[in-house]
Amino acid sequence: MPTAIPTLREGAVTLRPIRLRDARALERELMANRSWLRTWEATSPYAPMSFDTRASIRSLLAHSRTGSGLPFLVEYNGELAGQLNVSSITWGSLSSASIGYWVGEQFAGRSITPTAVALATDYCFAQLGLHRMEICIRPENAPSLRVVEKLGFRYEGLRRRFIHINGAWRDHFAFGMVAEEVRGGVLRRWQDGEVPPGNATVNEYDRAASAHPLQVADK
Ligand SMILES: CC(C)(COP(=O)(O)OP(=O)(O)OC[C@H]1O[C@@H](n2cnc3c(N)ncnc32)[C@H](O)[C@@H]1OP(=O)(O)O)[C@@H](O)C(=O)NCCC(=O)NCCS
């Protein structure tokens, strides 16, 4: 079932549906932020990195037409600041989805991403009726770990060699949130200063384990 992509706003932050005509501006922003984004960028294990922004927008829109994704552009005071993508939307007894995001370096540090994640999560819980949202983050990505800490996503575990990022399979820390934890909304809970402390704390065992790559046999 196709899912309509809404426009969501809080203060200077707007999430709006991505469109094919955003390709040129998005490509400019992606190119200007190459070194900022490269370390964290999802890559394909089967093909070299593609810089075809129109093709990647088409693919995001195709996922939204099948109901498995919500691709947003993030704007700050009307300027293109980054992207937030809700992906892997599943229904039935799982009723879950994942969130990925980035903002350009010049927009970092203004709580744009936590605001965007809170807006998207509240929409997915309250309007779509999803039950669980997940965010997976490389152990080295301190700024992104702050995003889940600010909002109170719960640490759920270390996933070994989980996502292909910047040319290799990388370990990730998984964080989750379920709808009944945030009945008044994620955004409201954060703004009211009621995020339970320690939700996103990674246990010592996983943190230590993540410092040592899984031993794998050479091809
Ligand atoms: C991770 C990311 C999305 C955070 O977005 P954001 O809108 O800057 O989020 P916040 O404003 O809440 O900042 C989070 C933390 O980043 C750090 N930070 C702030 N400004 C920064 C800057 N200019 N450079 C690096 N880190 C910075 C701070 O530790 C901040 O925490 P604080 O608010 O407690 O000081 C952003 O850094 C980014 O796009 N990075 C590159 C892509 C990426 O990592 N995507 C996520 C993959 S899981």
PDBQT file of the ligand as one rigid body, heavy atoms in Angstrom, charges set to zero:
ROOT
HETATM    1  C1  LIG A 301      25.141  12.628  12.921  1.00  0.00    +0.000 C 
HETATM    2  C2  LIG A 301      24.463  13.908  12.423  1.00  0.00    +0.000 C 
HETATM    3  C3  LIG A 301      23.292  13.530  11.528  1.00  0.00    +0.000 C 
HETATM    4  C4  LIG A 301      23.977  14.706  13.649  1.00  0.00    +0.000 C 
HETATM    5  O1  LIG A 301      23.129  15.750  13.195  1.00  0.00    +0.000 OA
HETATM    6  P1  LIG A 301      22.993  17.167  13.926  1.00  0.00    +0.000 P 
HETATM    7  O2  LIG A 301      21.814  17.824  13.316  1.00  0.00    +0.000 OA
HETATM    8  O3  LIG A 301      24.268  17.907  13.898  1.00  0.00    +0.000 OA
HETATM    9  O4  LIG A 301      22.670  16.698  15.417  1.00  0.00    +0.000 OA
HETATM   10  P2  LIG A 301      22.908  17.566  16.768  1.00  0.00    +0.000 P 
HETATM   11  O5  LIG A 301      22.801  19.015  16.480  1.00  0.00    +0.000 OA
HETATM   12  O6  LIG A 301      22.015  16.952  17.779  1.00  0.00    +0.000 OA
HETATM   13  O7  LIG A 301      24.418  17.263  17.160  1.00  0.00    +0.000 OA
HETATM   14  C5  LIG A 301      24.783  15.992  17.679  1.00  0.00    +0.000 C 
HETATM   15  C6  LIG A 301      26.222  16.089  18.186  1.00  0.00    +0.000 C 
HETATM   16  O8  LIG A 301      27.100  16.329  17.102  1.00  0.00    +0.000 OA
HETATM   17  C7  LIG A 301      28.281  17.002  17.617  1.00  0.00    +0.000 C 
HETATM   18  N1  LIG A 301      28.547  18.163  16.799  1.00  0.00    +0.000 N 
HETATM   19  C8  LIG A 301      27.985  19.388  16.851  1.00  0.00    +0.000 A 
HETATM   20  N2  LIG A 301      28.506  20.185  15.886  1.00  0.00    +0.000 NA
HETATM   21  C9  LIG A 301      29.408  19.440  15.220  1.00  0.00    +0.000 A 
HETATM   22  C10 LIG A 301      30.288  19.701  14.122  1.00  0.00    +0.000 A 
HETATM   23  N3  LIG A 301      30.320  20.886  13.521  1.00  0.00    +0.000 N 
HETATM   24  N4  LIG A 301      31.062  18.689  13.689  1.00  0.00    +0.000 NA
HETATM   25  C11 LIG A 301      31.029  17.482  14.275  1.00  0.00    +0.000 A 
HETATM   26  N5  LIG A 301      30.229  17.178  15.329  1.00  0.00    +0.000 NA
HETATM   27  C12 LIG A 301      29.428  18.148  15.790  1.00  0.00    +0.000 A 
HETATM   28  C13 LIG A 301      27.998  17.397  19.050  1.00  0.00    +0.000 C 
HETATM   29  O9  LIG A 301      28.615  16.421  19.874  1.00  0.00    +0.000 OA
HETATM   30  C14 LIG A 301      26.480  17.253  19.118  1.00  0.00    +0.000 C 
HETATM   31  O10 LIG A 301      26.032  16.928  20.413  1.00  0.00    +0.000 OA
HETATM   32  P3  LIG A 301      25.621  18.160  21.405  1.00  0.00    +0.000 P 
HETATM   33  O11 LIG A 301      24.432  18.820  20.770  1.00  0.00    +0.000 OA
HETATM   34  O12 LIG A 301      25.318  17.486  22.688  1.00  0.00    +0.000 OA
HETATM   35  O13 LIG A 301      26.814  19.079  21.461  1.00  0.00    +0.000 OA
HETATM   36  C15 LIG A 301      25.457  14.790  11.614  1.00  0.00    +0.000 C 
HETATM   37  O14 LIG A 301      26.633  14.958  12.379  1.00  0.00    +0.000 OA
HETATM   38  C16 LIG A 301      25.806  14.182  10.254  1.00  0.00    +0.000 C 
HETATM   39  O15 LIG A 301      25.073  14.349   9.297  1.00  0.00    +0.000 OA
HETATM   40  N6  LIG A 301      26.954  13.490  10.168  1.00  0.00    +0.000 N 
HETATM   41  C17 LIG A 301      27.399  12.868   8.927  1.00  0.00    +0.000 C 
HETATM   42  C18 LIG A 301      26.466  11.759   8.433  1.00  0.00    +0.000 C 
HETATM   43  C19 LIG A 301      26.096  10.776   9.522  1.00  0.00    +0.000 C 
HETATM   44  O16 LIG A 301      26.870  10.474  10.396  1.00  0.00    +0.000 OA
HETATM   45  N7  LIG A 301      24.875  10.256   9.450  1.00  0.00    +0.000 N 
HETATM   46  C20 LIG A 301      24.346   9.324  10.444  1.00  0.00    +0.000 C 
HETATM   47  C21 LIG A 301      24.740   7.939  10.167  1.00  0.00    +0.000 C 
HETATM   48  S1  LIG A 301      24.090   6.859  11.444  1.00  0.00    +0.000 SA
ENDROOT
TORSDOF 0
